[in-house]
Amino acid sequence: MQHYKNLADMHRANGFPMPENPLFSLYRCTQTCGLGDREFTSDFYMIGFKKLKSGQIMYGRTEYDHDNGSMMFIKPRQVIEFQGVEFEEDAFIIFIHEDFLNGHILHTEMNKYAFFDYEANEALHLSPSEEQIMWDLYHKLDAEYHNNTDEYSRDIILTHIDSMLKYSQRFYKRQFINRTQLSGKTVSKFNDALAAYFANGLLVTLGLPSVNVMASQLNLSPRYLSDMLKQETGKTAIELIHIYLVNEAKNRLKSDDQRVSEIAYELGFENLPYFSRLFKKETGLSPNQFKKSLVN
C-alpha cells in the first residue's frame, strides 16, 4: 500500500501543482479529484468538501456517504481510496502535515475533534448557508496559501483551520439533533441493543459489552455513537453501559438469592473489585451494602 510521507510526493503522484508549503497545501477540484485509484495512507490530516456525482470514496475500508454537500475528515495513517470519483460541482481538499501543527495549540486540540474518527455513514452534511461558510474559509486559506510567506503565515493559516474545525463541530451538533428527530432516539436503540446482548447470552461468549461492539450493532462508529448519546442524555456510551449493568445487578440483588460474586460473574465481570467499585460509583453503596439495605 502506498504511504505518503510528504506533500510533494502526494501532489506529484496525482498531477497537482507542487505545494507552496512543504507541510500545508490545498487543492480545488473541478469535475474530478482522484488522489489515485488504490488504497493509500499518509502523514497528513485531510479536510474535504464534496458533492459526489459518481464513484466511491473508501474511508477506513468503508464506503463514504455519497449525499450532497458533505465534509470528510481524515486523520494521519487512515486508509483511504478514491474510485472513479466525479463531482456535481467544485470541491476542495486541504492537506495538513502533522508536523505543521507542532508547537501550536491545534497539535493537542485535534484529538478533541471526534469527527476525525467518524466513518462513512457519518459524514457532515451541510445546509446551503453552512456550505457558504466553509467556502469562505477555504477562500481565505487559499489567499494566504498563495501569499508571500512571512512570520504570520502559519498562524493565520492555522487560525482559519481552527475556525473550520469549530464550525464543523457546531454543524455536527446540529446534525445530531436533526438526525434524532428523523430517526428516533439513539439511546432507545442503544438500550435495545444492550438488552439483546444480554438476552442472546453474549455475556458468556463475548464478556462485558464494549462501546465498539454496541456501535457495530448500530452501524455507527464508537466516537459518533458516544457523541450522539452525549447529545441526547449527557452521558457517553461507556457511562450508559455501566448504568445498564449496575441496574441489572441491582435487579438481581433484589430478586436472586445469590452471592455478589456470582452475580458479578454472570454479568461478565471477571474482576470482583472492579464490579464493586463500579457499583458503588453509580449507587453510593457497595453491592453488599445495597443487599443489606434491602433486608433492613
C-alpha positions in Angstrom: 0.0 0.0 0.0 1.3 3.5 -0.9 2.2 5.7 2.1 2.9 9.4 1.5 5.3 10.9 4.0 5.5 14.3 2.3 3.1 16.6 0.3 5.4 16.8 -2.7 5.0 13.1 -3.4 1.3 13.3 -2.9 1.0 16.2 -5.4 3.3 14.6 -7.9 1.5 11.3 -7.9 -1.8 13.0 -8.6 -0.8 15.6 -11.0 -1.4 18.5 -8.7 0.8 21.7 -8.8 3.7 21.3 -6.5 2.9 22.6 -2.9 3.7 26.2 -2.0 4.5 25.0 1.5 6.2 21.6 2.3 3.8 21.0 5.2 0.5 22.5 4.1 -1.4 22.6 0.8 -4.9 22.8 -0.7 -6.4 22.0 -4.0 -9.7 22.9 -5.6 -11.2 20.1 -7.7 -13.5 20.7 -10.7 -15.0 17.5 -12.0 -12.6 15.1 -10.6 -10.1 14.9 -7.7 -9.0 11.3 -7.7 -6.0 11.0 -5.3 -5.1 7.8 -7.1 -7.2 4.7 -7.7 -5.9 2.5 -5.0 -5.7 2.4 -1.2 -3.2 4.7 0.4 -2.2 6.2 3.8 -0.3 9.4 4.6 1.1 11.5 7.4 -1.5 14.3 6.8 -4.8 15.4 8.1 -7.2 15.9 5.2 -10.3 18.0 5.2 -12.5 17.9 2.1 -15.8 19.2 0.8 -17.6 17.3 -1.9 -20.8 16.7 -3.8 -20.3 13.3 -5.3 -21.9 12.6 -8.6 -20.4 9.1 -9.1 -17.7 6.8 -7.9 -16.7 5.8 -4.4 -14.6 7.1 -1.6 -13.5 4.4 0.7 -12.5 5.6 4.2 -11.3 3.1 6.7 -12.3 0.4 4.2 -15.9 1.6 4.4 -17.8 3.4 1.6 -18.1 7.1 2.3 -21.5 8.7 2.4 -22.5 9.9 -1.1 -25.1 12.5 -0.1 -24.6 16.0 -1.5 -22.8 18.7 0.5 -20.7 16.5 2.7 -17.5 17.2 4.6 -15.0 14.5 5.2 -12.2 14.4 7.8 -9.3 12.1 7.5 -6.5 11.6 10.1 -2.9 10.5 9.5 -2.4 6.9 8.7 -6.0 6.3 7.9 -6.6 4.0 4.9 -8.4 5.9 2.1 -9.2 5.1 -1.5 -10.9 7.1 -4.3 -12.5 5.1 -7.1 -13.8 6.8 -10.3 -14.8 9.9 -8.4 -16.8 12.6 -10.2 -18.3 15.6 -8.5 -21.5 17.5 -9.1 -19.7 20.8 -8.7 -16.4 22.2 -7.4 -14.9 20.5 -4.4 -11.8 21.1 -2.3 -9.3 19.2 -0.2 -6.9 20.5 2.4 -3.7 18.7 3.4 -2.1 19.4 6.8 1.0 17.5 7.6 1.0 16.6 11.3 4.4 18.4 11.7 2.7 21.7 10.6 0.9 21.7 14.0 4.0 21.3 16.1 4.1 23.9 18.9 0.6 25.2 18.1 -2.5 24.7 20.3 -4.1 22.7 17.5 -1.5 20.0 17.9 -3.2 18.9 21.1 -6.7 20.0 20.2 -7.0 17.9 17.1 -7.8 14.8 19.3 -10.9 16.5 20.7 -12.5 16.7 17.3 -14.1 13.3 17.3 -15.2 13.6 13.7 -11.8 12.6 12.5 -12.8 9.1 13.8 -16.2 9.0 12.2 -16.9 6.6 9.4 -18.7 6.5 6.1 -22.4 7.0 7.0 -21.4 9.7 9.5 -20.2 12.4 7.1 -21.0 16.0 7.9 -24.0 17.1 5.7 -24.1 20.8 5.2 -27.0 23.2 4.5 -26.5 25.8 1.8 -25.6 28.5 4.3 -23.2 26.2 6.0 -21.6 25.4 2.7 -21.1 29.1 2.1 -19.2 29.4 5.5 -16.9 26.6 4.5 -16.2 28.0 1.1 -15.5 31.4 2.6 -12.9 29.9 5.0 -11.4 27.9 2.1 -11.0 31.2 0.1 -9.2 32.8 3.0 -6.9 29.8 3.3 -6.3 29.9 -0.5 -5.4 33.6 -0.4 -3.0 33.1 2.5 -1.5 29.9 0.9 -0.6 31.8 -2.3 0.6 34.9 -0.5 4.3 35.5 0.1 5.2 33.6 3.2 6.2 35.6 6.3 6.3 35.2 10.0 2.5 35.5 10.3 1.6 33.0 7.5 1.4 29.8 9.6 -0.6 31.3 12.4 -3.1 32.9 10.0 -3.5 29.5 8.2 -4.0 27.6 11.4 -6.4 30.2 12.7 -8.6 29.6 9.6 -8.2 25.8 10.0 -9.2 26.2 13.7 -12.3 28.1 12.6 -13.2 25.5 10.0 -13.0 22.7 12.7 -15.0 24.7 15.2 -17.8 25.3 12.7 -17.7 21.6 11.8 -18.2 20.8 15.5 -21.2 23.2 15.6 -22.7 21.7 12.4 -22.3 18.2 13.7 -24.2 19.0 16.8 -27.0 20.4 14.6 -26.8 17.2 12.6 -27.2 15.1 15.8 -30.3 17.0 16.7 -31.8 16.7 13.2 -31.0 13.1 12.9 -32.5 12.4 16.3 -35.8 14.0 15.1 -35.7 12.0 11.9 -34.8 8.6 13.1 -35.8 8.4 16.8 -33.8 8.4 20.0 -30.4 6.8 19.7 -30.4 6.0 23.4 -33.6 3.8 22.9 -31.8 1.8 20.1 -28.7 1.6 22.3 -30.7 0.2 25.2 -32.5 -2.2 22.9 -29.1 -3.4 21.6 -27.9 -3.9 25.2 -31.0 -5.8 26.1 -30.5 -8.1 23.1 -26.8 -8.6 24.1 -28.0 -10.0 27.4 -30.9 -11.9 26.0 -28.8 -13.6 23.4 -26.2 -14.8 26.0 -23.4 -12.8 24.6 -22.1 -12.0 28.1 -20.9 -15.6 28.2 -19.2 -15.7 24.8 -18.0 -12.1 24.5 -17.8 -10.8 28.0 -18.8 -7.3 29.0 -20.4 -5.3 26.2 -17.9 -2.8 24.8 -18.6 0.5 23.0 -17.1 -0.9 19.8 -19.5 -3.9 19.8 -22.5 -1.7 20.6 -21.5 0.8 17.9 -21.1 -2.0 15.3 -24.5 -3.3 16.0 -26.0 0.1 15.4 -23.9 0.7 12.3 -22.1 3.7 13.9 -18.5 4.4 14.8 -17.7 4.4 18.5 -16.9 8.1 18.6 -20.1 9.1 16.7 -22.3 6.9 18.9 -20.8 8.4 22.1 -21.3 11.9 20.7 -24.9 11.3 19.8 -25.7 9.7 23.2 -23.9 12.6 24.9 -26.1 15.0 22.9 -29.3 13.1 24.0 -28.5 12.1 27.5 -25.5 14.0 28.8 -23.7 10.6 29.1 -21.3 8.7 26.9 -21.7 5.2 25.6 -19.5 3.7 28.2 -21.3 5.5 31.0 -24.6 4.2 29.8 -23.2 0.7 29.6 -22.1 1.0 33.2 -25.5 2.3 34.2 -27.3 -0.6 32.4 -25.0 -3.2 34.1 -25.5 -1.7 37.6 -29.3 -1.6 37.1 -29.2 -5.2 36.1 -27.1 -6.0 39.1 -29.5 -4.1 41.4 -32.4 -6.1 39.9 -30.6 -9.4 40.6 -29.6 -8.4 44.1 -33.2 -7.7 44.8 -34.7 -10.9 43.4 -32.0 -13.5 43.5 -30.6 -15.4 46.5 -27.1 -15.3 45.1 -23.7 -14.1 46.3 -22.4 -10.9 44.9 -19.5 -12.7 43.3 -21.9 -14.9 41.4 -24.0 -12.0 40.1 -20.8 -10.2 39.1 -19.6 -13.2 37.1 -22.9 -13.7 35.4 -22.8 -10.0 34.3 -19.4 -10.6 32.7 -17.2 -9.2 35.4 -14.1 -11.4 36.0 -12.7 -8.9 38.4 -15.0 -8.6 41.5 -13.2 -5.5 43.0 -13.8 -3.7 39.7 -17.5 -4.6 39.8 -17.8 -3.4 43.4 -16.1 -0.1 42.5 -18.4 0.5 39.6 -21.5 -0.4 41.6 -20.5 2.0 44.4 -19.7 4.8 41.9 -23.2 4.6 40.5 -25.2 3.9 43.7 -23.1 5.2 46.6 -23.2 1.8 48.1 -21.1 -1.4 47.7 -23.1 -4.4 46.4 -23.1 -6.0 49.9 -24.3 -2.7 51.5 -27.0 -2.5 48.9 -28.1 -6.1 49.6 -28.2 -5.5 53.3 -30.2 -2.3 52.8 -32.9 -4.4 51.1 -33.2 -6.5 54.2 -33.4 -3.6 56.5 
